[in-house]
Amino acid sequence: QVQLVESGGGLVQPGRSLRLSCAASGFSFTTYPLHWVRQAPGKGLEWVAVVSYDGRNEYYADFVKGRFTISRDNSRDTVYLQMSSLRPEDTAVYFCARENDFYFFDYWGQGTLVTVSS
Amino acid sequence: EIVLTQSPGTLSLSPGERATLSCRASQSVSSNHLAWYQQKAGQAPRLLIHGASSRATGIPDRFSGSGSGTDFTLTISRLEPEDFAVYYCHQYGRSPRAFGQGTKVEIK
C-alpha cells in the first residue's frame, strides 16, 4: 500500500537550518509530483512547496521562497525539504503529500514536527 | 491568489443530525478543482471529496459535495460519532494551492 513517512523534525534555534525527508513506498515514485504542507499548532493547513515528478521543477509559497528548497532523489524514493533561516513562525507539523493524476492530494504522511525556538 | 473562506468556524450538532459546511472562494475555482479533507487530532488529513462532488474511494455515501465556481458545500447527511472532526476545503486548480481555515464539527 502507499506509504509516505516523514522524518527529520525536531527543535532548532531561530536562524538555523534543518532538512526533512519523506520516504515513499508502495507506488511508482518517479510518476508523481510530491508536496510539502504544514500545520502550525492549533492552526489550519498551509501549502509550502511542490517538486515535479522528475525533480526539474519546483514551486514555493511566498513565505518560504529563498529560504526553503524542495528536492527529490528518485533512486531513493525520497523527497526532501531543506529549510534555512528558520523563524519561530515556521514551527509546525510538516506533511508530505502525493499529487495524483487528477492534481489533488490522495495520500499524506503522518507528519514531522519542527519547533523553532531559542 | 485564491482565498478560501469556510463557514461556520464551529458547528455543534448531535449524532444523527445533518451537517452543512460551506467553502467560498475569492475567485472562481477552475474546473471545479475543489477537495474536502477530514482531519482528526494528531492525524493526517483524509481525502473525502475531489472534483467538488466525487467521493474518494471508501468514503461512506453520507458524505456528499456540491457546488461550482466560488461556492461549495460539504454535507454529512447523518452524523456518526466518528465524523466529529475538523474539515478543510482545498483548491488545487490554480497556483498557489490554498486551504480554507477549517470548520470544526463538534458534539453538542
Interface residues (C-beta under 8 A of the other chain):
Chain A: H35 G44 L45 E46 W47 Y59 A61 D62 F95 E99 F102 Y103 F104 F105 D106 W108 G109 Q110 G111
Chain B: H33 A35 Y37 Q39 Q43 A44 P45 R46 L47 H50 G51 A56 Y88 H90 Y92 G93 S95 P96 R97 A98 F99 G100 Q101 G102
